[in-house]
Amino acid sequence: MTESTITIIGWLGFVFCTVAYLLLNLRKIRFDGVGYQVLNAIGGLGLVISAIYFRDHPNIAANSVWVLIALFGILSYSKKSRSLRKKRSVTDSQ
């Protein structure tokens, strides 16, 4: 990849994380919803890719943790959703 491509990926990462935070503060999305977590995961990943290319170790660490936290949120949301669907199907079948 070229440096320009990596720079664009980094800027897109910044945009995704910033939009997630903006939408959260505008109450358009919820912190415990999958949308917020996905925006953060994509944004953080873009920032990690950029940081790796430019060998920016503090940002590699910070944004890797950011991505891991977002992935944890996505998994938690997924488990909660599955649990709710199971409860609904049990209730519906009774």
PDB file of N, CA, C and O in Angstrom, chain B, residues numbered from 101:
ATOM      1  N   MET B 101       0.845  -1.190   0.000  1.00  0.00           N
ATOM      2  CA  MET B 101       0.000   0.000   0.000  1.00  0.00           C
ATOM      3  C   MET B 101       0.882   1.243   0.000  1.00  0.00           C
ATOM      4  O   MET B 101       2.004   1.235   0.506  1.00  0.00           O
ATOM      5  N   THR B 102       0.359   2.278  -0.565  1.00  0.00           N
ATOM      6  CA  THR B 102       1.124   3.524  -0.603  1.00  0.00           C
ATOM      7  C   THR B 102       0.891   4.324   0.683  1.00  0.00           C
ATOM      8  O   THR B 102      -0.065   4.088   1.421  1.00  0.00           O
ATOM      9  N   GLU B 103       1.771   5.248   0.915  1.00  0.00           N
ATOM     10  CA  GLU B 103       1.634   6.105   2.095  1.00  0.00           C
ATOM     11  C   GLU B 103       0.327   6.894   2.039  1.00  0.00           C
ATOM     12  O   GLU B 103      -0.308   7.115   3.070  1.00  0.00           O
ATOM     13  N   SER B 104      -0.073   7.316   0.849  1.00  0.00           N
ATOM     14  CA  SER B 104      -1.337   8.054   0.704  1.00  0.00           C
ATOM     15  C   SER B 104      -2.530   7.195   1.108  1.00  0.00           C
ATOM     16  O   SER B 104      -3.451   7.674   1.769  1.00  0.00           O
ATOM     17  N   THR B 105      -2.510   5.934   0.712  1.00  0.00           N
ATOM     18  CA  THR B 105      -3.603   5.017   1.069  1.00  0.00           C
ATOM     19  C   THR B 105      -3.671   4.834   2.576  1.00  0.00           C
ATOM     20  O   THR B 105      -4.753   4.874   3.162  1.00  0.00           O
ATOM     21  N   ILE B 106      -2.524   4.635   3.201  1.00  0.00           N
ATOM     22  CA  ILE B 106      -2.475   4.456   4.655  1.00  0.00           C
ATOM     23  C   ILE B 106      -2.962   5.717   5.363  1.00  0.00           C
ATOM     24  O   ILE B 106      -3.678   5.637   6.361  1.00  0.00           O
ATOM     25  N   THR B 107      -2.577   6.868   4.849  1.00  0.00           N
ATOM     26  CA  THR B 107      -3.013   8.136   5.441  1.00  0.00           C
ATOM     27  C   THR B 107      -4.535   8.267   5.348  1.00  0.00           C
ATOM     28  O   THR B 107      -5.183   8.709   6.297  1.00  0.00           O
ATOM     29  N   ILE B 108      -5.092   7.889   4.225  1.00  0.00           N
ATOM     30  CA  ILE B 108      -6.560   7.930   4.064  1.00  0.00           C
ATOM     31  C   ILE B 108      -7.229   6.980   5.051  1.00  0.00           C
ATOM     32  O   ILE B 108      -8.238   7.327   5.666  1.00  0.00           O
ATOM     33  N   ILE B 109      -6.667   5.780   5.203  1.00  0.00           N
ATOM     34  CA  ILE B 109      -7.218   4.811   6.163  1.00  0.00           C
ATOM     35  C   ILE B 109      -7.179   5.393   7.579  1.00  0.00           C
ATOM     36  O   ILE B 109      -8.133   5.240   8.342  1.00  0.00           O
ATOM     37  N   GLY B 110      -6.081   6.057   7.923  1.00  0.00           N
ATOM     38  CA  GLY B 110      -5.976   6.689   9.241  1.00  0.00           C
ATOM     39  C   GLY B 110      -7.011   7.784   9.434  1.00  0.00           C
ATOM     40  O   GLY B 110      -7.638   7.871  10.489  1.00  0.00           O
ATOM     41  N   TRP B 111      -7.191   8.621   8.418  1.00  0.00           N
ATOM     42  CA  TRP B 111      -8.200   9.688   8.521  1.00  0.00           C
ATOM     43  C   TRP B 111      -9.615   9.114   8.608  1.00  0.00           C
ATOM     44  O   TRP B 111     -10.454   9.635   9.344  1.00  0.00           O
ATOM     45  N   LEU B 112      -9.878   8.049   7.862  1.00  0.00           N
ATOM     46  CA  LEU B 112     -11.197   7.410   7.953  1.00  0.00           C
ATOM     47  C   LEU B 112     -11.415   6.831   9.352  1.00  0.00           C
ATOM     48  O   LEU B 112     -12.522   6.890   9.888  1.00  0.00           O
ATOM     49  N   GLY B 113     -10.357   6.272   9.939  1.00  0.00           N
ATOM     50  CA  GLY B 113     -10.446   5.787  11.317  1.00  0.00           C
ATOM     51  C   GLY B 113     -10.818   6.907  12.268  1.00  0.00           C
ATOM     52  O   GLY B 113     -11.684   6.749  13.129  1.00  0.00           O
ATOM     53  N   PHE B 114     -10.157   8.031  12.104  1.00  0.00           N
ATOM     54  CA  PHE B 114     -10.470   9.213  12.919  1.00  0.00           C
ATOM     55  C   PHE B 114     -11.932   9.625  12.741  1.00  0.00           C
ATOM     56  O   PHE B 114     -12.620   9.922  13.718  1.00  0.00           O
ATOM     57  N   VAL B 115     -12.401   9.641  11.498  1.00  0.00           N
ATOM     58  CA  VAL B 115     -13.777  10.053  11.203  1.00  0.00           C
ATOM     59  C   VAL B 115     -14.771   9.088  11.856  1.00  0.00           C
ATOM     60  O   VAL B 115     -15.742   9.525  12.474  1.00  0.00           O
ATOM     61  N   PHE B 116     -14.536   7.782  11.721  1.00  0.00           N
ATOM     62  CA  PHE B 116     -15.458   6.801  12.297  1.00  0.00           C
ATOM     63  C   PHE B 116     -15.544   6.955  13.820  1.00  0.00           C
ATOM     64  O   PHE B 116     -16.641   6.953  14.380  1.00  0.00           O
ATOM     65  N   CYS B 117     -14.398   7.087  14.490  1.00  0.00           N
ATOM     66  CA  CYS B 117     -14.406   7.233  15.953  1.00  0.00           C
ATOM     67  C   CYS B 117     -15.082   8.534  16.370  1.00  0.00           C
ATOM     68  O   CYS B 117     -15.831   8.567  17.346  1.00  0.00           O
ATOM     69  N   THR B 118     -14.816   9.593  15.635  1.00  0.00           N
ATOM     70  CA  THR B 118     -15.392  10.893  15.973  1.00  0.00           C
ATOM     71  C   THR B 118     -16.900  10.909  15.738  1.00  0.00           C
ATOM     72  O   THR B 118     -17.654  11.444  16.551  1.00  0.00           O
ATOM     73  N   VAL B 119     -17.335  10.325  14.629  1.00  0.00           N
ATOM     74  CA  VAL B 119     -18.777  10.259  14.342  1.00  0.00           C
ATOM     75  C   VAL B 119     -19.485   9.412  15.405  1.00  0.00           C
ATOM     76  O   VAL B 119     -20.586   9.751  15.838  1.00  0.00           O
ATOM     77  N   ALA B 120     -18.857   8.323  15.820  1.00  0.00           N
ATOM     78  CA  ALA B 120     -19.450   7.493  16.877  1.00  0.00           C
ATOM     79  C   ALA B 120     -19.662   8.310  18.142  1.00  0.00           C
ATOM     80  O   ALA B 120     -20.726   8.255  18.759  1.00  0.00           O
ATOM     81  N   TYR B 121     -18.657   9.055  18.516  1.00  0.00           N
ATOM     82  CA  TYR B 121     -18.745   9.869  19.738  1.00  0.00           C
ATOM     83  C   TYR B 121     -19.766  10.988  19.584  1.00  0.00           C
ATOM     84  O   TYR B 121     -20.514  11.282  20.516  1.00  0.00           O
ATOM     85  N   LEU B 122     -19.798  11.610  18.418  1.00  0.00           N
ATOM     86  CA  LEU B 122     -20.776  12.669  18.157  1.00  0.00           C
ATOM     87  C   LEU B 122     -22.197  12.116  18.230  1.00  0.00           C
ATOM     88  O   LEU B 122     -23.053  12.692  18.900  1.00  0.00           O
ATOM     89  N   LEU B 123     -22.451  11.002  17.544  1.00  0.00           N
ATOM     90  CA  LEU B 123     -23.793  10.412  17.558  1.00  0.00           C
ATOM     91  C   LEU B 123     -24.201   9.985  18.958  1.00  0.00           C
ATOM     92  O   LEU B 123     -25.371  10.081  19.330  1.00  0.00           O
ATOM     93  N   LEU B 124     -23.243   9.520  19.722  1.00  0.00           N
ATOM     94  CA  LEU B 124     -23.520   9.154  21.110  1.00  0.00           C
ATOM     95  C   LEU B 124     -23.970  10.378  21.906  1.00  0.00           C
ATOM     96  O   LEU B 124     -24.954  10.323  22.645  1.00  0.00           O
ATOM     97  N   ASN B 125     -23.247  11.472  21.749  1.00  0.00           N
ATOM     98  CA  ASN B 125     -23.585  12.686  22.495  1.00  0.00           C
ATOM     99  C   ASN B 125     -24.866  13.349  22.002  1.00  0.00           C
ATOM    100  O   ASN B 125     -25.532  14.053  22.761  1.00  0.00           O
ATOM    101  N   LEU B 126     -25.211  13.130  20.742  1.00  0.00           N
ATOM    102  CA  LEU B 126     -26.472  13.635  20.211  1.00  0.00           C
ATOM    103  C   LEU B 126     -27.635  12.694  20.528  1.00  0.00           C
ATOM    104  O   LEU B 126     -28.786  12.956  20.180  1.00  0.00           O
ATOM    105  N   ARG B 127     -27.298  11.591  21.199  1.00  0.00           N
ATOM    106  CA  ARG B 127     -28.275  10.566  21.574  1.00  0.00           C
ATOM    107  C   ARG B 127     -28.979   9.938  20.383  1.00  0.00           C
ATOM    108  O   ARG B 127     -30.156   9.581  20.444  1.00  0.00           O
ATOM    109  N   LYS B 128     -28.226   9.814  19.298  1.00  0.00           N
ATOM    110  CA  LYS B 128     -28.735   9.135  18.100  1.00  0.00           C
ATOM    111  C   LYS B 128     -28.426   7.648  18.159  1.00  0.00           C
ATOM    112  O   LYS B 128     -29.101   6.839  17.523  1.00  0.00           O
ATOM    113  N   ILE B 129     -27.404   7.292  18.926  1.00  0.00           N
ATOM    114  CA  ILE B 129     -27.061   5.899  19.158  1.00  0.00           C
ATOM    115  C   ILE B 129     -26.788   5.733  20.649  1.00  0.00           C
ATOM    116  O   ILE B 129     -26.568   6.706  21.371  1.00  0.00           O
ATOM    117  N   ARG B 130     -26.808   4.471  21.091  1.00  0.00           N
ATOM    118  CA  ARG B 130     -26.588   4.176  22.508  1.00  0.00           C
ATOM    119  C   ARG B 130     -25.199   3.574  22.697  1.00  0.00           C
ATOM    120  O   ARG B 130     -24.676   2.894  21.815  1.00  0.00           O
ATOM    121  N   PHE B 131     -24.617   3.836  23.853  1.00  0.00           N
ATOM    122  CA  PHE B 131     -23.280   3.306  24.131  1.00  0.00           C
ATOM    123  C   PHE B 131     -23.281   1.778  24.198  1.00  0.00           C
ATOM    124  O   PHE B 131     -22.262   1.145  23.920  1.00  0.00           O
ATOM    125  N   ASP B 132     -24.412   1.186  24.565  1.00  0.00           N
ATOM    126  CA  ASP B 132     -24.483  -0.263  24.676  1.00  0.00           C
ATOM    127  C   ASP B 132     -25.070  -0.911  23.425  1.00  0.00           C
ATOM    128  O   ASP B 132     -25.383  -2.102  23.427  1.00  0.00           O
ATOM    129  N   GLY B 133     -25.219  -0.132  22.362  1.00  0.00           N
ATOM    130  CA  GLY B 133     -25.721  -0.666  21.101  1.00  0.00           C
ATOM    131  C   GLY B 133     -24.593  -1.092  20.185  1.00  0.00           C
ATOM    132  O   GLY B 133     -23.454  -0.646  20.320  1.00  0.00           O
ATOM    133  N   VAL B 134     -24.929  -1.954  19.265  1.00  0.00           N
ATOM    134  CA  VAL B 134     -23.918  -2.488  18.355  1.00  0.00           C
ATOM    135  C   VAL B 134     -23.390  -1.407  17.406  1.00  0.00           C
ATOM    136  O   VAL B 134     -22.228  -1.469  17.006  1.00  0.00           O
ATOM    137  N   GLY B 135     -24.200  -0.432  17.041  1.00  0.00           N
ATOM    138  CA  GLY B 135     -23.769   0.615  16.109  1.00  0.00           C
ATOM    139  C   GLY B 135     -22.580   1.398  16.626  1.00  0.00           C
ATOM    140  O   GLY B 135     -21.613   1.619  15.897  1.00  0.00           O
ATOM    141  N   TYR B 136     -22.642   1.816  17.867  1.00  0.00           N
ATOM    142  CA  TYR B 136     -21.547   2.564  18.480  1.00  0.00           C
ATOM    143  C   TYR B 136     -20.274   1.727  18.515  1.00  0.00           C
ATOM    144  O   TYR B 136     -19.191   2.217  18.196  1.00  0.00           O
ATOM    145  N   GLN B 137     -20.410   0.474  18.901  1.00  0.00           N
ATOM    146  CA  GLN B 137     -19.248  -0.400  19.015  1.00  0.00           C
ATOM    147  C   GLN B 137     -18.627  -0.687  17.644  1.00  0.00           C
ATOM    148  O   GLN B 137     -17.404  -0.719  17.510  1.00  0.00           O
ATOM    149  N   VAL B 138     -19.463  -0.895  16.637  1.00  0.00           N
ATOM    150  CA  VAL B 138     -18.945  -1.164  15.288  1.00  0.00           C
ATOM    151  C   VAL B 138     -18.203   0.051  14.740  1.00  0.00           C
ATOM    152  O   VAL B 138     -17.118  -0.081  14.174  1.00  0.00           O
ATOM    153  N   LEU B 139     -18.793   1.236  14.910  1.00  0.00           N
ATOM    154  CA  LEU B 139     -18.109   2.449  14.454  1.00  0.00           C
ATOM    155  C   LEU B 139     -16.754   2.593  15.140  1.00  0.00           C
ATOM    156  O   LEU B 139     -15.767   2.945  14.494  1.00  0.00           O
ATOM    157  N   ASN B 140     -16.700   2.326  16.434  1.00  0.00           N
ATOM    158  CA  ASN B 140     -15.439   2.412  17.170  1.00  0.00           C
ATOM    159  C   ASN B 140     -14.444   1.344  16.724  1.00  0.00           C
ATOM    160  O   ASN B 140     -13.253   1.629  16.599  1.00  0.00           O
ATOM    161  N   ALA B 141     -14.907   0.137  16.485  1.00  0.00           N
ATOM    162  CA  ALA B 141     -14.003  -0.935  16.049  1.00  0.00           C
ATOM    163  C   ALA B 141     -13.402  -0.612  14.681  1.00  0.00           C
ATOM    164  O   ALA B 141     -12.197  -0.759  14.480  1.00  0.00           O
ATOM    165  N   ILE B 142     -14.238  -0.175  13.747  1.00  0.00           N
ATOM    166  CA  ILE B 142     -13.739   0.171  12.416  1.00  0.00           C
ATOM    167  C   ILE B 142     -12.783   1.357  12.500  1.00  0.00           C
ATOM    168  O   ILE B 142     -11.707   1.341  11.902  1.00  0.00           O
ATOM    169  N   GLY B 143     -13.181   2.377  13.241  1.00  0.00           N
ATOM    170  CA  GLY B 143     -12.331   3.551  13.392  1.00  0.00           C
ATOM    171  C   GLY B 143     -11.004   3.222  14.041  1.00  0.00           C
ATOM    172  O   GLY B 143      -9.952   3.655  13.571  1.00  0.00           O
ATOM    173  N   GLY B 144     -11.050   2.463  15.113  1.00  0.00           N
ATOM    174  CA  GLY B 144      -9.823   2.083  15.805  1.00  0.00           C
ATOM    175  C   GLY B 144      -8.907   1.252  14.930  1.00  0.00           C
ATOM    176  O   GLY B 144      -7.687   1.416  14.959  1.00  0.00           O
ATOM    177  N   LEU B 145      -9.502   0.355  14.148  1.00  0.00           N
ATOM    178  CA  LEU B 145      -8.705  -0.471  13.249  1.00  0.00           C
ATOM    179  C   LEU B 145      -7.999   0.390  12.195  1.00  0.00           C
ATOM    180  O   LEU B 145      -6.831   0.158  11.883  1.00  0.00           O
ATOM    181  N   GLY B 146      -8.704   1.374  11.655  1.00  0.00           N
ATOM    182  CA  GLY B 146      -8.072   2.284  10.697  1.00  0.00           C
ATOM    183  C   GLY B 146      -6.909   3.032  11.323  1.00  0.00           C
ATOM    184  O   GLY B 146      -5.870   3.217  10.690  1.00  0.00           O
ATOM    185  N   LEU B 147      -7.081   3.457  12.556  1.00  0.00           N
ATOM    186  CA  LEU B 147      -6.016   4.166  13.255  1.00  0.00           C
ATOM    187  C   LEU B 147      -4.844   3.242  13.589  1.00  0.00           C
ATOM    188  O   LEU B 147      -3.691   3.671  13.564  1.00  0.00           O
ATOM    189  N   VAL B 148      -5.131   1.985  13.900  1.00  0.00           N
ATOM    190  CA  VAL B 148      -4.065   1.013  14.162  1.00  0.00           C
ATOM    191  C   VAL B 148      -3.245   0.770  12.895  1.00  0.00           C
ATOM    192  O   VAL B 148      -2.014   0.760  12.938  1.00  0.00           O
ATOM    193  N   ILE B 149      -3.928   0.575  11.777  1.00  0.00           N
ATOM    194  CA  ILE B 149      -3.228   0.345  10.507  1.00  0.00           C
ATOM    195  C   ILE B 149      -2.294   1.510  10.199  1.00  0.00           C
ATOM    196  O   ILE B 149      -1.138   1.311   9.826  1.00  0.00           O
ATOM    197  N   SER B 150      -2.803   2.716  10.358  1.00  0.00           N
ATOM    198  CA  SER B 150      -1.997   3.903  10.115  1.00  0.00           C
ATOM    199  C   SER B 150      -0.809   3.967  11.082  1.00  0.00           C
ATOM    200  O   SER B 150       0.315   4.258  10.671  1.00  0.00           O
ATOM    201  N   ALA B 151      -1.060   3.699  12.347  1.00  0.00           N
ATOM    202  CA  ALA B 151       0.001   3.765  13.359  1.00  0.00           C
ATOM    203  C   ALA B 151       1.076   2.707  13.106  1.00  0.00           C
ATOM    204  O   ALA B 151       2.263   2.973  13.295  1.00  0.00           O
ATOM    205  N   ILE B 152       0.674   1.525  12.687  1.00  0.00           N
ATOM    206  CA  ILE B 152       1.651   0.468  12.379  1.00  0.00           C
ATOM    207  C   ILE B 152       2.542   0.914  11.222  1.00  0.00           C
ATOM    208  O   ILE B 152       3.765   0.795  11.289  1.00  0.00           O
ATOM    209  N   TYR B 153       1.930   1.421  10.176  1.00  0.00           N
ATOM    210  CA  TYR B 153       2.693   1.850   9.002  1.00  0.00           C
ATOM    211  C   TYR B 153       3.717   2.922   9.368  1.00  0.00           C
ATOM    212  O   TYR B 153       4.862   2.878   8.917  1.00  0.00           O
ATOM    213  N   PHE B 154       3.295   3.889  10.191  1.00  0.00           N
ATOM    214  CA  PHE B 154       4.174   4.990  10.550  1.00  0.00           C
ATOM    215  C   PHE B 154       5.002   4.703  11.817  1.00  0.00           C
ATOM    216  O   PHE B 154       5.710   5.578  12.315  1.00  0.00           O
ATOM    217  N   ARG B 155       4.902   3.474  12.325  1.00  0.00           N
ATOM    218  CA  ARG B 155       5.648   3.030  13.504  1.00  0.00           C
ATOM    219  C   ARG B 155       5.427   3.945  14.711  1.00  0.00           C
ATOM    220  O   ARG B 155       6.365   4.334  15.407  1.00  0.00           O
ATOM    221  N   ASP B 156       4.171   4.266  14.928  1.00  0.00           N
ATOM    222  CA  ASP B 156       3.783   5.128  16.053  1.00  0.00           C
ATOM    223  C   ASP B 156       3.304   4.230  17.195  1.00  0.00           C
ATOM    224  O   ASP B 156       2.106   4.001  17.358  1.00  0.00           O
ATOM    225  N   HIS B 157       4.250   3.730  17.975  1.00  0.00           N
ATOM    226  CA  HIS B 157       3.963   2.710  18.987  1.00  0.00           C
ATOM    227  C   HIS B 157       2.933   3.106  20.036  1.00  0.00           C
ATOM    228  O   HIS B 157       2.076   2.286  20.362  1.00  0.00           O
ATOM    229  N   PRO B 158       2.970   4.323  20.584  1.00  0.00           N
ATOM    230  CA  PRO B 158       1.925   4.678  21.548  1.00  0.00           C
ATOM    231  C   PRO B 158       0.514   4.607  20.942  1.00  0.00           C
ATOM    232  O   PRO B 158      -0.425   4.169  21.607  1.00  0.00           O
ATOM    233  N   ASN B 159       0.368   5.034  19.695  1.00  0.00           N
ATOM    234  CA  ASN B 159      -0.945   4.971  19.058  1.00  0.00           C
ATOM    235  C   ASN B 159      -1.330   3.551  18.664  1.00  0.00           C
ATOM    236  O   ASN B 159      -2.513   3.210  18.645  1.00  0.00           O
ATOM    237  N   ILE B 160      -0.349   2.731  18.354  1.00  0.00           N
ATOM    238  CA  ILE B 160      -0.652   1.313  18.107  1.00  0.00           C
ATOM    239  C   ILE B 160      -1.271   0.725  19.372  1.00  0.00           C
ATOM    240  O   ILE B 160      -2.309   0.066  19.314  1.00  0.00           O
ATOM    241  N   ALA B 161      -0.634   0.965  20.507  1.00  0.00           N
ATOM    242  CA  ALA B 161      -1.128   0.422  21.778  1.00  0.00           C
ATOM    243  C   ALA B 161      -2.506   0.985  22.120  1.00  0.00           C
ATOM    244  O   ALA B 161      -3.429   0.226  22.416  1.00  0.00           O
ATOM    245  N   ALA B 162      -2.650   2.308  22.079  1.00  0.00           N
ATOM    246  CA  ALA B 162      -3.913   2.946  22.476  1.00  0.00           C
ATOM    247  C   ALA B 162      -5.063   2.491  21.590  1.00  0.00           C
ATOM    248  O   ALA B 162      -6.135   2.147  22.089  1.00  0.00           O
ATOM    249  N   ASN B 163      -4.848   2.487  20.293  1.00  0.00           N
ATOM    250  CA  ASN B 163      -5.946   2.138  19.386  1.00  0.00           C
ATOM    251  C   ASN B 163      -6.207   0.644  19.335  1.00  0.00           C
ATOM    252  O   ASN B 163      -7.331   0.228  19.055  1.00  0.00           O
ATOM    253  N   SER B 164      -5.201  -0.170  19.598  1.00  0.00           N
ATOM    254  CA  SER B 164      -5.445  -1.614  19.703  1.00  0.00           C
ATOM    255  C   SER B 164      -6.353  -1.908  20.889  1.00  0.00           C
ATOM    256  O   SER B 164      -7.272  -2.720  20.787  1.00  0.00           O
ATOM    257  N   VAL B 165      -6.096  -1.254  22.001  1.00  0.00           N
ATOM    258  CA  VAL B 165      -6.962  -1.417  23.174  1.00  0.00           C
ATOM    259  C   VAL B 165      -8.366  -0.918  22.847  1.00  0.00           C
ATOM    260  O   VAL B 165      -9.351  -1.542  23.240  1.00  0.00           O
ATOM    261  N   TRP B 166      -8.465   0.198  22.133  1.00  0.00           N
ATOM    262  CA  TRP B 166      -9.760   0.756  21.728  1.00  0.00           C
ATOM    263  C   TRP B 166     -10.549  -0.265  20.909  1.00  0.00           C
ATOM    264  O   TRP B 166     -11.744  -0.460  21.133  1.00  0.00           O
ATOM    265  N   VAL B 167      -9.874  -0.913  19.961  1.00  0.00           N
ATOM    266  CA  VAL B 167     -10.527  -1.931  19.120  1.00  0.00           C
ATOM    267  C   VAL B 167     -10.957  -3.112  19.984  1.00  0.00           C
ATOM    268  O   VAL B 167     -12.071  -3.611  19.825  1.00  0.00           O
ATOM    269  N   LEU B 168     -10.107  -3.565  20.885  1.00  0.00           N
ATOM    270  CA  LEU B 168     -10.460  -4.696  21.747  1.00  0.00           C
ATOM    271  C   LEU B 168     -11.670  -4.383  22.615  1.00  0.00           C
ATOM    272  O   LEU B 168     -12.542  -5.233  22.799  1.00  0.00           O
ATOM    273  N   ILE B 169     -11.726  -3.177  23.145  1.00  0.00           N
ATOM    274  CA  ILE B 169     -12.885  -2.780  23.958  1.00  0.00           C
ATOM    275  C   ILE B 169     -14.150  -2.776  23.097  1.00  0.00           C
ATOM    276  O   ILE B 169     -15.204  -3.234  23.539  1.00  0.00           O
ATOM    277  N   ALA B 170     -14.048  -2.262  21.878  1.00  0.00           N
ATOM    278  CA  ALA B 170     -15.209  -2.243  20.976  1.00  0.00           C
ATOM    279  C   ALA B 170     -15.642  -3.664  20.623  1.00  0.00           C
ATOM    280  O   ALA B 170     -16.838  -3.952  20.588  1.00  0.00           O
ATOM    281  N   LEU B 171     -14.687  -4.553  20.361  1.00  0.00           N
ATOM    282  CA  LEU B 171     -15.032  -5.944  20.056  1.00  0.00           C
ATOM    283  C   LEU B 171     -15.689  -6.618  21.258  1.00  0.00           C
ATOM    284  O   LEU B 171     -16.628  -7.398  21.094  1.00  0.00           O
ATOM    285  N   PHE B 172     -15.205  -6.324  22.456  1.00  0.00           N
ATOM    286  CA  PHE B 172     -15.843  -6.827  23.669  1.00  0.00           C
ATOM    287  C   PHE B 172     -17.297  -6.339  23.740  1.00  0.00           C
ATOM    288  O   PHE B 172     -18.196  -7.108  24.082  1.00  0.00           O
ATOM    289  N   GLY B 173     -17.523  -5.061  23.417  1.00  0.00           N
ATOM    290  CA  GLY B 173     -18.882  -4.512  23.412  1.00  0.00           C
ATOM    291  C   GLY B 173     -19.775  -5.199  22.399  1.00  0.00           C
ATOM    292  O   GLY B 173     -20.942  -5.476  22.676  1.00  0.00           O
ATOM    293  N   ILE B 174     -19.224  -5.476  21.219  1.00  0.00           N
ATOM    294  CA  ILE B 174     -20.002  -6.168  20.172  1.00  0.00           C
ATOM    295  C   ILE B 174     -20.367  -7.572  20.646  1.00  0.00           C
ATOM    296  O   ILE B 174     -21.510  -8.001  20.489  1.00  0.00           O
ATOM    297  N   LEU B 175     -19.405  -8.287  21.225  1.00  0.00           N
ATOM    298  CA  LEU B 175     -19.683  -9.635  21.732  1.00  0.00           C
ATOM    299  C   LEU B 175     -20.716  -9.609  22.853  1.00  0.00           C
ATOM    300  O   LEU B 175     -21.606 -10.458  22.898  1.00  0.00           O
ATOM    301  N   SER B 176     -20.603  -8.649  23.745  1.00  0.00           N
ATOM    302  CA  SER B 176     -21.582  -8.523  24.839  1.00  0.00           C
ATOM    303  C   SER B 176     -22.971  -8.254  24.289  1.00  0.00           C
ATOM    304  O   SER B 176     -23.947  -8.856  24.737  1.00  0.00           O
ATOM    305  N   TYR B 177     -23.064  -7.354  23.322  1.00  0.00           N
ATOM    306  CA  TYR B 177     -24.350  -7.042  22.701  1.00  0.00           C
ATOM    307  C   TYR B 177     -24.912  -8.281  22.015  1.00  0.00           C
ATOM    308  O   TYR B 177     -26.107  -8.563  22.108  1.00  0.00           O
ATOM    309  N   SER B 178     -24.047  -9.016  21.328  1.00  0.00           N
ATOM    310  CA  SER B 178     -24.474 -10.219  20.627  1.00  0.00           C
ATOM    311  C   SER B 178     -25.021 -11.262  21.600  1.00  0.00           C
ATOM    312  O   SER B 178     -26.062 -11.868  21.344  1.00  0.00           O
ATOM    313  N   LYS B 179     -24.319 -11.470  22.713  1.00  0.00           N
ATOM    314  CA  LYS B 179     -24.786 -12.433  23.722  1.00  0.00           C
ATOM    315  C   LYS B 179     -26.117 -12.002  24.321  1.00  0.00           C
ATOM    316  O   LYS B 179     -27.010 -12.823  24.530  1.00  0.00           O
ATOM    317  N   LYS B 180     -26.242 -10.705  24.594  1.00  0.00           N
ATOM    318  CA  LYS B 180     -27.479 -10.186  25.172  1.00  0.00           C
ATOM    319  C   LYS B 180     -28.632 -10.367  24.179  1.00  0.00           C
ATOM    320  O   LYS B 180     -29.740 -10.732  24.571  1.00  0.00           O
ATOM    321  N   SER B 181     -28.368 -10.113  22.905  1.00  0.00           N
ATOM    322  CA  SER B 181     -29.398 -10.267  21.873  1.00  0.00           C
ATOM    323  C   SER B 181     -29.852 -11.713  21.758  1.00  0.00           C
ATOM    324  O   SER B 181     -31.048 -11.993  21.672  1.00  0.00           O
ATOM    325  N   ARG B 182     -28.887 -12.633  21.756  1.00  0.00           N
ATOM    326  CA  ARG B 182     -29.230 -14.057  21.664  1.00  0.00           C
ATOM    327  C   ARG B 182     -30.059 -14.497  22.856  1.00  0.00           C
ATOM    328  O   ARG B 182     -31.018 -15.256  22.712  1.00  0.00           O
ATOM    329  N   SER B 183     -29.686 -14.021  24.027  1.00  0.00           N
ATOM    330  CA  SER B 183     -30.410 -14.368  25.246  1.00  0.00           C
ATOM    331  C   SER B 183     -31.852 -13.856  25.180  1.00  0.00           C
ATOM    332  O   SER B 183     -32.784 -14.569  25.551  1.00  0.00           O
ATOM    333  N   LEU B 184     -32.028 -12.626  24.709  1.00  0.00           N
ATOM    334  CA  LEU B 184     -33.383 -12.072  24.587  1.00  0.00           C
ATOM    335  C   LEU B 184     -34.214 -12.841  23.570  1.00  0.00           C
ATOM    336  O   LEU B 184     -35.402 -13.079  23.788  1.00  0.00           O
ATOM    337  N   ARG B 185     -33.589 -13.234  22.453  1.00  0.00           N
ATOM    338  CA  ARG B 185     -34.319 -14.007  21.436  1.00  0.00           C
ATOM    339  C   ARG B 185     -34.754 -15.354  21.990  1.00  0.00           C
ATOM    340  O   ARG B 185     -35.869 -15.805  21.725  1.00  0.00           O
ATOM    341  N   LYS B 186     -33.876 -16.003  22.763  1.00  0.00           N
ATOM    342  CA  LYS B 186     -34.234 -17.295  23.362  1.00  0.00           C
ATOM    343  C   LYS B 186     -35.404 -17.136  24.323  1.00  0.00           C
ATOM    344  O   LYS B 186     -36.334 -17.943  24.318  1.00  0.00           O
ATOM    345  N   LYS B 187     -35.354 -16.087  25.151  1.00  0.00           N
ATOM    346  CA  LYS B 187     -36.452 -15.854  26.098  1.00  0.00           C
ATOM    347  C   LYS B 187     -37.753 -15.602  25.364  1.00  0.00           C
ATOM    348  O   LYS B 187     -38.802 -16.098  25.777  1.00  0.00           O
ATOM    349  N   ARG B 188     -37.702 -14.840  24.282  1.00  0.00           N
ATOM    350  CA  ARG B 188     -38.911 -14.561  23.500  1.00  0.00           C
ATOM    351  C   ARG B 188     -39.464 -15.811  22.860  1.00  0.00           C
ATOM    352  O   ARG B 188     -40.678 -16.016  22.846  1.00  0.00           O
ATOM    353  N   SER B 189     -38.591 -16.652  22.327  1.00  0.00           N
ATOM    354  CA  SER B 189     -39.074 -17.876  21.671  1.00  0.00           C
ATOM    355  C   SER B 189     -39.669 -18.836  22.673  1.00  0.00           C
ATOM    356  O   SER B 189     -40.625 -19.541  22.351  1.00  0.00           O
ATOM    357  N   VAL B 190     -39.128 -18.886  23.892  1.00  0.00           N
ATOM    358  CA  VAL B 190     -39.696 -19.731  24.939  1.00  0.00           C
ATOM    359  C   VAL B 190     -41.065 -19.190  25.330  1.00  0.00           C
ATOM    360  O   VAL B 190     -42.015 -19.958  25.481  1.00  0.00           O
ATOM    361  N   THR B 191     -41.175 -17.867  25.494  1.00  0.00           N
ATOM    362  CA  THR B 191     -42.438 -17.244  25.864  1.00  0.00           C
ATOM    363  C   THR B 191     -43.484 -17.438  24.768  1.00  0.00           C
ATOM    364  O   THR B 191     -44.649 -17.709  25.058  1.00  0.00           O
ATOM    365  N   ASP B 192     -43.060 -17.296  23.494  1.00  0.00           N
ATOM    366  CA  ASP B 192     -43.970 -17.445  22.368  1.00  0.00           C
ATOM    367  C   ASP B 192     -44.480 -18.881  22.218  1.00  0.00           C
ATOM    368  O   ASP B 192     -45.605 -19.095  21.765  1.00  0.00           O
ATOM    369  N   SER B 193     -43.672 -19.848  22.590  1.00  0.00           N
ATOM    370  CA  SER B 193     -44.067 -21.241  22.405  1.00  0.00           C
ATOM    371  C   SER B 193     -44.945 -21.754  23.539  1.00  0.00           C
ATOM    372  O   SER B 193     -45.479 -22.860  23.452  1.00  0.00           O
ATOM    373  N   GLN B 194     -45.101 -20.978  24.587  1.00  0.00           N
ATOM    374  CA  GLN B 194     -45.909 -21.433  25.724  1.00  0.00           C
ATOM    375  C   GLN B 194     -47.352 -21.065  25.562  1.00  0.00           C
ATOM    376  O   GLN B 194     -48.169 -21.373  26.430  1.00  0.00           O
TER     377      GLN B 194
END
